Amino acid sequence: MNSTPEIQSELMVIGSGLTGMAAALFAANRNISTTLVGRPAEINFASGLLDLMAVHPVKRSQVWRDPWAAIAAMCRDNPNHPYARLNPDDISLAIEEFTCFLAGEGLRYRWRARQNVEVITPIGTTKPTYCVPDTMWNGVEALEGRRRGLLIDFHGLKGFSARQIAESLRHRIPGLRTIRITFPDSRAEVYPEAVARSLENPSTLKRLSREIQPHTGKARWVGLPAILGIHRSADVCGRLEAMLGLPVTEIPTMPPAITGIRLREAFEQGLPQLGVQTFLQHQIVETPETDGSGFRFLIGGDDNVTPVATRGAVLATGRFFGRGLRADRSMIHETVFDLPVCQPETRRQWHRKDFFDPRGHNISRAGLETDDRFRPVNQDGRPIYPTLHAAGSILAHQDWIRMKCGAGLAIATAFGAVNAYLKANPRS
């Protein structure tokens, strides 16, 4: 395996999911020289929706209309939750900075102050969320107004059924009709990424509009799977609306999804322009070395090893799916630094007897304990490394899936971790 010259960087961000991308963005925006390492497969599974907080307490499945009130109530009941280490203004600033970057990359979002909205899911249920891609906002308003509409799917497109969605929503939206059409130039299976990129071509989009036009009837809006372009989805959606003379909305598809690819490519293109050194097909190949004042990492990929010397690091590797945590027959391990993991005392306590127990499973709250500066701590509550911070789903005392706070948790704790590092290491 070949070795390349050592890179000097002030901050290493480990992990390229939503948390890692957000941490690299916040660091770059604060003039911190940053290196990002990780394999970005996890972000491909993102729905594009930015949940803040919708359910608390989990065991009662109580859904909140006001996410900020939900956060306040949850922090009172669970003072160890990562949100409790942040004030509401910081959470709001984090969301604003994150969505501002995405808007600059062509992914615009909408939301209502202090209000969750409902979004149609690919199985026809509805989901409470906070920030919604601009291309899905017409669906929010159609659902609220119970407006008659037309849902479209395509021959050969797997994992998305307009008929199933309409059947599930018929009590919410009377007169919802469906059609299945052939995508222009397709002959067999339809591959979402290829379709999304082809719809950025005006001629392909025009042919699609001609397929849809005869079926609109009395519909007041048209819904399609979220495949309307990769880099210019809002523009593609707007052009289709102009051709049809009707509002158009995207509906999320089952993961991996185009919505995740949009986020990934926005960061892959935007972060290097901010000065971030990205190694997105690499991983940490050895336990990092430290002399107490910084770290030396070896990152590898494609038969090359690159040493990186940094002053600090943000650990944003996620949980089991992102391989930030690993479970063996007896316990749960953190995979990069071998940090202590807050977890049930025995494996028998990881899960409850009922898979669908409304309280969730204890393993879903396992993760890293941190201090108020998001630094992982030992059993005595002392930071293990003075310049190592952690963010995102690897943090303990949260169940982001059931609480509907995954993206908000990722973005806000990345913001908190980077700002904590900056406060301890101010610019000269």
C-alpha positions in Angstrom: 0.0 0.0 0.0 1.4 3.4 -1.0 1.8 6.3 1.3 1.3 10.0 0.4 2.8 13.1 2.2 1.3 14.1 5.5 -1.5 16.6 5.5 -1.7 19.3 8.1 -5.2 20.3 9.0 -6.7 21.9 12.1 -9.8 19.7 12.4 -10.6 16.2 11.2 -14.3 15.4 10.7 -14.8 11.6 10.8 -17.9 10.5 9.0 -19.7 11.7 5.8 -23.3 11.3 6.7 -25.5 14.3 7.4 -23.7 15.0 10.7 -20.2 14.9 9.2 -21.2 17.0 6.3 -22.8 19.6 8.6 -19.8 19.6 10.9 -17.4 20.2 7.9 -19.7 23.0 6.7 -19.8 24.8 10.1 -16.1 24.4 10.5 -15.3 25.8 7.1 -17.7 28.7 7.6 -15.6 29.6 10.7 -12.3 29.5 8.9 -11.1 26.3 10.5 -9.0 24.3 8.1 -10.9 21.0 7.8 -10.4 17.5 6.5 -13.4 15.3 6.0 -13.1 11.5 5.8 -15.7 8.8 5.3 -17.7 6.7 2.9 -20.9 8.7 2.0 -23.2 5.7 1.5 -25.3 6.5 4.6 -26.5 9.9 3.3 -27.9 8.2 0.2 -30.7 6.9 2.5 -31.8 10.4 3.5 -35.4 11.3 2.8 -34.4 15.0 2.3 -36.8 16.0 5.1 -35.2 17.8 8.1 -37.0 16.6 11.2 -36.5 18.7 14.3 -38.6 17.0 17.0 -42.1 15.5 16.7 -42.7 12.7 19.2 -42.4 12.9 23.0 -42.7 10.9 25.1 -42.0 7.9 22.9 -43.9 5.4 25.0 -47.1 7.4 24.5 -46.3 8.3 20.8 -47.4 11.9 21.5 -47.1 14.0 18.4 -46.3 17.7 18.8 -47.4 20.4 16.4 -44.7 22.8 17.8 -41.3 21.2 17.6 -39.7 23.8 19.9 -42.3 23.1 22.6 -41.6 19.4 22.1 -37.8 20.0 22.6 -38.4 22.0 25.7 -40.7 19.3 27.2 -38.3 16.5 26.3 -35.3 18.3 27.8 -37.2 18.7 31.0 -37.9 15.0 31.1 -34.6 13.8 29.7 -31.8 16.3 30.7 -29.2 13.9 29.3 -30.5 14.2 25.7 -28.0 15.9 23.4 -30.5 18.7 22.7 -30.3 19.6 26.4 -26.7 20.7 25.8 -27.9 23.4 23.3 -30.1 26.4 23.7 -33.0 26.9 21.2 -31.3 29.8 19.5 -28.3 27.7 18.6 -30.5 25.0 17.2 -32.3 27.6 15.1 -29.1 29.1 13.9 -27.8 25.7 12.9 -30.8 24.9 10.8 -30.6 28.4 9.2 -26.9 28.1 8.3 -27.4 24.5 7.0 -30.4 25.3 4.8 -28.7 28.5 3.6 -25.8 26.5 2.3 -28.2 24.0 0.6 -30.1 26.9 -1.1 -26.8 28.1 -2.5 -26.4 24.6 -4.0 -29.8 24.6 -5.5 -31.7 22.7 -2.8 -34.2 25.1 -1.3 -36.3 24.4 1.8 -39.5 25.7 3.3 -40.9 25.6 6.8 -43.2 27.4 9.2 -42.0 29.0 12.3 -42.7 26.8 15.4 -44.8 24.3 13.4 -44.3 20.8 12.1 -46.1 20.0 8.9 -47.3 16.7 7.4 -45.7 15.2 4.4 -46.9 12.3 2.3 -44.7 9.2 2.6 -44.1 6.5 -0.1 -46.5 4.1 1.6 -49.3 6.6 1.8 -49.0 7.5 5.5 -48.2 11.0 6.6 -45.1 12.1 8.6 -44.6 15.1 10.8 -41.5 17.1 9.9 -40.1 20.6 10.1 -38.1 21.6 7.0 -39.4 20.4 3.7 -37.7 20.5 0.3 -39.3 23.2 -1.9 -40.3 20.5 -4.4 -42.5 18.8 -1.8 -44.2 21.8 -0.4 -47.2 21.7 -2.7 -47.9 18.2 -1.3 -48.0 19.7 2.2 -50.6 22.3 1.1 -52.6 19.8 -0.9 -52.9 17.5 2.2 -53.9 20.4 4.4 -56.5 21.7 1.8 -57.8 18.2 1.0 -57.4 19.1 -2.7 -58.3 16.7 -5.5 -55.1 15.5 -7.2 -53.5 13.1 -9.6 -50.7 10.7 -8.5 -48.4 9.3 -11.1 -46.0 6.4 -11.1 -44.1 4.7 -13.9 -43.9 1.2 -15.5 -40.7 -0.4 -14.3 -40.1 1.9 -11.3 -39.8 -0.3 -8.2 -40.7 0.7 -4.7 -43.3 3.4 -5.5 -47.0 2.7 -6.0 -49.4 5.7 -6.7 -52.3 3.3 -6.2 -51.1 2.3 -2.7 -50.6 5.9 -1.7 -54.0 7.0 -3.0 -55.7 4.0 -1.2 -54.1 5.0 2.1 -54.9 8.7 1.7 -58.5 8.4 0.4 -59.9 9.4 3.8 -57.7 12.5 3.8 -57.9 13.6 0.2 -61.2 12.8 -1.6 -61.1 12.1 -5.3 -57.4 11.3 -5.5 -56.7 9.6 -8.8 -53.8 7.6 -10.1 -52.2 6.7 -13.4 -49.2 4.6 -14.4 -47.3 5.8 -17.5 -44.3 4.9 -19.5 -41.3 7.1 -18.9 -39.9 8.6 -22.2 -37.5 6.3 -23.9 -37.7 3.6 -21.2 -38.2 0.0 -22.2 -37.9 -2.0 -19.0 -36.9 -1.2 -15.5 -36.6 2.4 -14.6 -33.6 3.5 -12.6 -34.3 6.5 -10.5 -30.9 8.2 -10.7 -30.8 7.9 -14.5 -34.3 9.2 -14.8 -33.6 12.1 -12.4 -30.6 13.2 -14.5 -32.4 12.8 -17.8 -35.2 15.1 -16.6 -32.7 17.9 -16.3 -32.8 17.8 -20.1 -35.7 20.2 -21.2 -36.7 17.9 -24.2 -37.1 14.9 -21.9 -39.2 16.9 -19.4 -41.4 18.2 -22.3 -42.1 14.7 -23.4 -43.0 13.7 -19.9 -45.4 16.6 -19.6 -47.1 15.4 -22.8 -47.6 11.9 -21.3 -49.2 13.5 -18.2 -51.3 16.2 -19.8 -54.2 14.1 -21.1 -54.8 12.6 -17.7 -55.0 15.7 -15.5 -58.7 16.2 -15.8 -60.1 18.1 -12.7 -57.0 17.6 -10.7 -55.7 20.7 -8.8 -52.2 19.3 -8.3 -50.0 16.5 -9.6 -47.8 14.3 -7.5 -44.8 12.2 -8.7 -42.0 10.2 -7.1 -39.0 12.4 -6.1 -37.1 12.0 -9.3 -37.3 15.5 -10.7 -33.6 16.2 -11.3 -30.5 16.0 -9.1 -28.8 19.4 -9.1 -31.7 21.7 -10.2 -34.7 19.9 -8.8 -36.6 23.1 -8.0 -36.1 24.4 -11.5 -37.2 21.1 -13.1 -40.3 21.0 -10.9 -41.1 24.6 -11.8 -40.7 24.0 -15.5 -43.0 21.0 -15.3 -45.6 23.1 -13.4 -45.5 25.7 -16.2 -46.0 23.0 -18.9 -48.9 21.4 -17.0 -50.5 24.5 -15.7 -50.8 22.8 -12.3 -48.8 22.7 -9.0 -46.5 19.7 -8.9 -45.2 18.0 -5.8 -42.6 15.3 -5.3 -43.3 12.5 -2.9 -40.3 10.8 -1.2 -39.4 7.3 -2.4 -38.1 4.3 -0.5 -34.4 4.5 0.3 -31.8 4.7 -1.1 -33.4 7.7 -2.7 -32.7 10.6 -5.1 -33.3 13.0 -2.2 -30.2 11.5 -0.5 -28.1 11.7 -3.7 -29.1 15.4 -4.0 -27.7 16.1 -0.5 -24.6 14.1 -1.1 -23.7 15.8 -4.4 -24.5 19.2 -2.9 -21.9 18.7 -0.2 -19.4 17.0 -2.5 -19.5 20.0 -4.8 -19.9 22.7 -2.2 -17.6 21.8 0.6 -14.3 21.8 -1.5 -15.3 25.3 -2.7 -15.2 26.3 1.0 -11.7 24.9 1.4 -12.6 21.5 3.0 -10.3 18.7 2.0 -12.6 15.7 1.3 -11.6 12.0 1.3 -15.0 10.5 0.6 -14.0 7.0 -0.4 -11.6 6.6 2.6 -11.7 5.5 6.1 -9.6 5.5 9.3 -7.3 2.5 8.9 -5.7 2.5 12.4 -6.5 3.8 15.8 -5.5 7.4 15.8 -2.3 8.4 17.6 -2.3 11.3 20.1 0.2 13.3 22.1 -2.4 15.0 24.2 -2.4 18.2 22.0 -3.6 16.7 18.7 -4.1 13.6 16.6 -2.3 11.8 13.8 -4.7 9.8 11.6 -4.0 7.3 8.8 -6.7 7.3 6.2 -6.9 4.8 3.5 -8.6 4.0 0.2 -7.8 2.6 -3.2 -4.5 1.2 -2.0 -3.2 4.5 -0.7 -2.6 5.6 2.9 -2.5 9.3 3.8 -1.4 10.6 7.2 -3.3 13.6 8.5 -2.1 15.6 11.5 -4.8 17.7 13.2 -5.3 19.6 16.4 -8.9 18.4 16.9 -11.5 16.1 15.6 -15.3 15.7 15.4 -16.5 12.1 15.5 -19.6 11.8 13.4 -19.6 8.2 12.4 -23.2 7.4 13.3 -24.4 4.3 15.0 -24.5 0.7 13.7 -25.6 1.5 10.1 -22.8 4.1 9.8 -20.4 1.7 11.5 -19.6 4.1 14.3 -20.8 1.4 16.7 -20.2 -2.3 16.5 -21.9 -5.0 18.6 -20.4 -8.4 19.5 -21.9 -11.2 21.6 -21.4 -9.3 24.8 -21.1 -5.5 24.3 -21.2 -2.5 22.1 -17.9 -0.9 20.9 -17.0 2.4 19.4 -15.0 1.7 16.3 -12.5 4.5 15.8 -11.0 5.4 19.2 -12.4 2.5 21.2 -14.2 5.0 23.4 -16.5 3.7 26.3 -20.1 3.3 25.2 -23.0 4.0 27.5 -25.1 0.8 27.2 -27.3 -1.6 29.2 -25.3 -3.8 31.6 -26.1 -7.0 29.8 -27.1 -8.0 26.3 -30.4 -9.3 27.6 -31.3 -5.7 28.3 -30.7 -4.5 24.8 -34.1 -5.4 23.5 -37.6 -5.7 24.8 -39.7 -8.8 24.3 -42.1 -7.1 21.9 -40.4 -5.9 18.8 -43.0 -3.1 18.4 -42.9 -2.1 22.1 -43.9 1.6 22.0 -41.1 2.4 24.5 -38.5 1.3 21.9 -35.4 -0.8 22.6 -32.7 0.2 25.0 -30.0 -0.5 22.4 -31.4 2.5 20.4 -30.3 4.8 23.2 -26.8 3.4 23.5 -23.9 5.7 22.5 -21.3 8.1 23.8 -21.6 10.1 26.9 -20.2 13.7 26.5 -19.7 16.8 28.6 -21.4 20.1 27.8 -18.8 20.7 25.1 -19.7 17.4 23.3 -16.4 15.8 24.3 -16.7 12.0 25.0 -16.1 11.3 28.7 -14.9 8.4 30.8 -16.8 6.8 33.7 -15.7 9.7 36.0 -17.2 12.2 33.6 -13.9 13.6 32.4 -13.1 14.2 28.8 -10.9 11.5 27.3 -9.3 13.8 24.8 -9.4 17.6 25.2 -9.9 18.3 21.5 -12.1 15.4 20.5 -15.8 16.1 20.1 -18.7 13.9 19.0 -22.0 14.7 17.3 -25.0 13.0 15.8 -26.6 9.7 16.3 -23.5 8.2 18.0 -24.5 10.2 21.1 -26.3 8.4 24.0 -29.7 9.1 25.5 -31.6 9.7 22.3 -33.8 7.6 20.1 -33.9 9.7 17.0 -36.0 7.4 14.8 -38.9 7.3 17.3 -38.6 10.9 18.4 -38.5 12.1 14.7 -35.5 14.3 15.4 -32.7 12.7 13.3 -31.7 15.5 11.0 -32.2 18.2 13.7 -30.0 16.2 16.1 -27.3 15.7 13.4 -27.2 19.4 12.4 -27.6 20.9 15.8 -25.0 18.8 17.6 -22.5 19.3 14.7 -23.1 23.0 15.2 -22.5 22.6 19.0 -19.4 20.5 18.6 -17.7 22.8 16.1 -18.6 25.9 18.2 -17.3 24.2 21.3 -14.0 23.5 19.6 -13.8 27.1 18.3 -14.5 28.5 21.8 -11.6 26.5 23.2 -9.4 27.3 20.2 -10.2 30.9 19.2 -8.9 32.5 16.0 -5.8 34.6 16.6 
